[in-house]
């Protein structure tokens, strides 16, 4: 094989690896993160529902994978409790993953914001007009939803 062919082959292999790293690996990571969060909710359903009924959320922080909890009131005065599990990036390019409880069992935006979602796949998707912010949410079980928010 000539030197030119070896060089072209090496460049092609590097291009394929870069493509995989840039486009495929983040999708795999996102899928694994989503699956882990859904399992957290399904495997701890009793503890989660008990915590909601008692209004005490510290015990949920002992669940492996749950890193923070925040309580919000929606625009309509409903309770929205968000459980942060994972995130990465530096503003203005960050992703946040977690799950939330919404008292009236309907999808909400990140931190309890009211968004105009569109049905997409098994969940709901919102993307900022003239921007790159987005939010995807998917129902796990009654009142409990997975979310990913990108900024």
C-alpha positions as MATLAB code, in Angstrom:
seq = 'XXXXXXXXXXXXXXXXXXXXXXXXXXXXXXXXXXXXXXXXXXXXXXXXXXXXXXXXXXXXXXXXXXXXXXXXXXXXXXXXXXXXXXXXXXXXXXXXXXXXXXXXXXXXXXXXXXXXXXXXXXXXXXXXXXXXXXXXXXXXXXXXXXXXXXX';
ca = [
       0.000    0.000    0.000;
       1.353    3.400   -0.934;
       2.095    6.138    1.578;
      -0.739    8.285    0.157;
      -3.281    5.462    0.651;
      -2.060    4.831    4.209;
      -2.367    8.533    4.970;
      -5.890    8.720    3.472;
      -6.903    5.636    5.432;
      -5.538    7.119    8.674;
      -7.408   10.389    8.067;
     -10.627    8.444    7.408;
     -10.230    6.447   10.639;
      -9.579    9.650   12.620;
     -12.643   11.285   11.038;
     -14.843    8.297   11.926;
     -13.574    8.278   15.532;
     -14.169   12.010   15.898;
     -17.672   11.598   14.480;
     -18.418    8.864   16.996;
     -17.035   10.883   19.889;
     -18.884   14.070   18.938;
     -22.256   12.656   17.882;
     -22.747    9.145   19.236;
     -21.157    9.162   22.706;
     -23.353   12.039   24.027;
     -26.492   10.203   22.852;
     -25.382    7.034   24.633;
     -24.596    9.026   27.795;
     -27.993   10.721   27.634;
     -29.794    7.393   27.205;
     -27.900    5.816   30.122;
     -28.586    8.849   32.346;
     -32.290    8.818   31.455;
     -32.571    5.078   32.129;
     -30.825    5.470   35.495;
     -33.154    8.293   36.557;
     -36.281    6.398   35.510;
     -35.068    3.414   37.544;
     -34.421    5.645   40.571;
     -38.066    6.732   40.514;
     -39.526    3.295   39.842;
     -37.327    1.533   42.425;
     -37.988    4.141   45.139;
     -41.627    4.913   44.430;
     -42.818    4.242   47.986;
     -40.114    6.405   49.599;
     -40.712    9.207   47.102;
     -44.487    9.234   47.598;
     -44.111    9.033   51.396;
     -41.721   11.996   51.326;
     -44.185   14.019   49.272;
     -47.086   13.238   51.607;
     -44.966   14.135   54.675;
     -43.412   17.219   53.053;
     -39.942   16.001   54.052;
     -37.405   15.470   51.273;
     -34.051   14.992   53.036;
     -34.367   11.208   52.998;
     -34.567   11.288   49.195;
     -31.058   12.762   49.113;
     -29.805    9.427   50.495;
     -30.864    7.718   47.238;
     -27.788    6.995   45.130;
     -27.912    9.344   42.142;
     -29.992   12.155   43.679;
     -27.773   15.160   44.325;
     -30.120   18.020   45.194;
     -33.769   18.887   45.775;
     -35.538   22.196   45.157;
     -39.152   23.148   45.824;
     -41.005   25.566   43.562;
     -44.520   26.893   43.221;
     -45.792   27.018   39.642;
     -47.485   30.039   38.066;
     -50.818   28.443   39.008;
     -49.778   27.888   42.630;
     -49.148   24.137   42.389;
     -46.305   22.298   44.089;
     -43.349   21.319   41.915;
     -40.443   19.466   43.521;
     -37.325   18.981   41.433;
     -34.643   16.376   42.080;
     -31.345   17.094   40.349;
     -29.335   13.994   39.436;
     -26.685   14.927   36.912;
     -25.362   17.766   34.845;
     -22.360   18.972   32.977;
     -21.097   21.885   30.967;
     -20.269   25.489   31.564;
     -22.799   28.252   30.960;
     -23.892   28.975   28.264;
     -23.637   25.311   27.302;
     -24.978   23.200   30.162;
     -27.225   20.164   30.546;
     -29.230   19.241   33.625;
     -30.834   15.840   34.235;
     -33.241   14.804   36.931;
     -36.829   14.111   37.809;
     -39.651   16.034   39.394;
     -42.946   15.664   41.170;
     -45.867   17.788   40.013;
     -48.973   17.797   42.180;
     -51.459   18.057   39.321;
     -49.728   15.424   37.141;
     -48.953   17.416   34.025;
     -45.612   18.190   32.384;
     -43.783   21.317   33.499;
     -40.621   23.083   32.458;
     -37.325   23.235   34.323;
     -37.714   24.704   37.821;
     -41.511   24.664   37.517;
     -41.725   27.065   34.582;
     -44.777   27.036   32.327;
     -43.713   26.164   28.790;
     -45.611   25.462   25.590;
     -44.533   21.873   25.076;
     -45.065   19.866   21.909;
     -45.582   16.114   22.061;
     -42.410   14.315   20.970;
     -41.767   10.593   21.248;
     -42.863    9.423   24.699;
     -42.768   12.906   26.191;
     -42.905   16.641   25.590;
     -40.326   18.983   24.090;
     -39.842   22.755   24.151;
     -37.183   24.772   22.336;
     -36.594   28.484   22.749;
     -37.420   30.557   19.678;
     -34.292   32.356   18.447;
     -32.149   30.566   21.029;
     -30.644   27.252   21.998;
     -32.393   26.564   25.322;
     -34.536   23.456   25.396;
     -36.422   21.201   27.773;
     -37.592   17.609   27.355;
     -39.796   15.891   29.914;
     -41.335   12.444   30.039;
     -43.832   10.896   32.430;
     -42.391    8.026   34.470;
     -45.355    7.234   36.730;
     -48.290    9.303   37.992;
     -47.037   12.741   39.115;
     -43.369   11.839   38.484;
     -41.459   13.000   35.397;
     -37.957   12.743   33.958;
     -36.402   15.954   32.646;
     -33.408   17.157   30.711;
     -32.823   20.886   30.318;
     -30.215   22.430   28.071;
     -28.918   25.995   28.111;
];
